[in-house]
Amino acid sequence: MHTTPTSIQRENASVSDSSPVSEPTFASAISPSAAASYATTSQTLSISDESAITKILVRSDQPQFGLAFGTSRNEGEALVCGTRPDEWLILGMPHAVEAAEATIDSGGFTNVIPFTHGRSLFRITGGGAPAMLEKVCGIDWSDNMTPNGAVVTASVALTTCDIIRNDLGGEISYLVMCDRSFGRYLFDALIDAGDEFGITVSI
């Protein structure tokens, strides 16, 4: 069973100015069955730039944090995510990330890599978030497939991303992380995908 991650705090940040020459427009492709599953959920939707949150990548042949690939949980005030086999991501305010980093088993082949400035990070929150993501990503966002705490790697608007479900106060919320050079493009593409749901933007 996944534990319920607490929210991670943020500082002000701006997405990367880099963007491809052209940006696609995404038409809704929500199936009738999926639309029905969202019908009883509030369709509020917001997106914010969380790129200033401290990020540390851990690669190790040793088990870390007692955390399996594809899951996330809290390590003190930080959020720790099993992004890939033998790879973990730590997110949070600097002091929280440092505290979590201090618990790493440094035996064997273990590398701790600063990741903050190399990745853009966005938070999408609200009942409309699963339907919005379904427009730009082929993952099943239903609760039984991607419950709170789930971690997946997938193409979002043709960009490789790590997506962490990290609900806030009982409201559906996702953290979407991509390479910094695609930050501006992905941010704009996600806003475009959320336009029909009345998405609000915070930077």
Secondary structure as UniProt FT lines:
FT   HELIX           32..38
FT   TURN            39..40
FT   STRAND          46..49
FT   TURN            51..52
FT   STRAND          54..60
FT   TURN            65..66
FT   TURN            69..70
FT   STRAND          71..75
FT   TURN            76..77
FT   STRAND          78..84
FT   TURN            85..86
FT   STRAND          87..92
FT   HELIX           94..101
FT   TURN            102..103
FT   STRAND          110..114
FT   HELIX           116..118
FT   STRAND          119..125
FT   TURN            127..128
FT   HELIX           129..136
FT   TURN            143..145
FT   TURN            148..149
FT   STRAND          150..156
FT   TURN            157..158
FT   STRAND          159..165
FT   TURN            169..170
FT   STRAND          173..179
FT   HELIX           180..182
FT   HELIX           183..194
FT   HELIX           195..197
FT   STRAND          200..202
//
